[in-house]
Amino acid sequence: MASPTTIIPIASGKGGVGKTLLAANLAIALARAGHTTVAVDLDLGGSNLHTYLGIPNKHPGIGDFLKGKQLSFRSLALPTEIPNLSFVPGDGKTPFMANIPPEQRRLLIQEIMAIPARYVLLDLGAGSSFNTLNFFGITHRAMVVSTFETAAIMNFLTFLRNFMFRLLTSAFKKNPQVHDQLFNAFRQSGLGKPATVTSLLDMAARLDPGLADDTRQRLRSYRPRILFNMGENPEELQVCVSLHKSIQTHLGLDAEFFGFIRYDDTVRRAARSNGALLQEFPDCPAARCITALAARIIEHWDTGWSANPDSLRDDTRNSYRQ
C-alpha cells in the first residue's frame, strides 16, 4: 500500500445505525475537500451503497470480479458526478456472495490495498461475519458506527470482542497447544465461564510466554474509532467514559471515540429520494456533522486522536452550539 493512501473500513455491530449512509456521505465530504476518494461496497450479500450515492445498480461489481468474468478490479471503479470521487459496486446482481472463501478475501484485500487514492472507504456488512472481521482488520485504524440505543452499543461491543478473538485465533495458530486451549476456553465460555482477551492472553503466557508477548504487541497496535450516529444531545457522550474503561479492561483495546452525528429527519427525506444527503441537503445538521467529521479525519486520522472521551464530548458540544 502506498504510504499516502488511507484505508478506512466502516463497520457496525448491527444494522439500522446508518453505517452505509454515513460511508457514502463521508466519501463525498472527503472528495469535496479536494482528496481523491474511492468508496468500496464490501457489504457482500447486501450491497446498497450505490443507493446513497444516487447511482443505479446496473454496473459490474465485486461479485462479477470474483466470479471470473474477465474483469480487472480497477475496471470496476466508476467515476461519479462528484469530482475526486469514484465508486466500486459490491455484489450487484451476482447472488450468493455473502460467504466468500478465504482465498477470495485475500484477493480482495490485495486489490483494495493497491487502489491509487488518498482515501479508500470500505462499507462493510453489519455484524461479525468472517468477511467483515477480516476486512475490518485491513488497517490498524477502522471505524465502528453505533447509535446510543442499548442494543446497538451491546452489538458494537460484541463486534469488537469478536474481532479481538479473531486476531487471537490467527496469532495462536503458531502454537498448536495454545490454539487448542483457546478453543477449549471458547467452549467453556458457552457454559457460563466468559472468556476475555486478558484471560486468554494469560493462558497463552503460561504455555508460550514469547507468543503471548508478541500477540499483546500486535493487539495494542489496533485502535478502532467509534462514531455515534443519530445523537440528540452531545451530553449523551457521557456514556463513553464507562465504555472506554470497559473496552480497555475486557478487550485490552485503546478505542478512540471519534465522532458524533446529530439526529436529523432530513436524512430520511434524502434516503427516500435516492439522493446523497450532502448533495441534496448540504446545510442540514447531519450533513454539517459529516463535513466536520471529514475535516477531523483529514487532520487526525493518520496521526491519532485523543482516546479520552471527554475531548470528543467537549469538541462536539462546542460545535453543536454553533
Summary of the structure (lengths in Angstrom):
residues: 322
radius of gyration: 19.7
end to end distance: 39.0
largest distance: 58.4
contacts: 1073
relative contact order: 0.15
helix: 51%
strand: 13%
